[in-house]
């Protein structure tokens, strides 16, 4: 049984997912933070949809939404990590603490 609201997605390899999400370089750490936020929001949406599907007993839809939520969470964490690593101001602050 398939829920009409459930998007049909193809399972992609990890390499394809990485290339899809990281094929473009952003200009600033702020853009990486925005992408992280978008993926966290999408993960939350899919978790809510997985909960509704689970309440309705739709195991297939629950699994699909759970998988999508997990994928978005992984992408969000990667963007957040890049944002922190690319933020030159943070590096300078931590370097000053070490030098004291």
Secondary structure as GFF3:
##gff-version 3
##sequence-region A 1 100
A	DSSP	alpha_helix	14	22	.	.	.	ID=ss1
A	DSSP	alpha_helix	29	55	.	.	.	ID=ss2
A	DSSP	alpha_helix	59	86	.	.	.	ID=ss3
A	DSSP	alpha_helix	88	99	.	.	.	ID=ss4
###
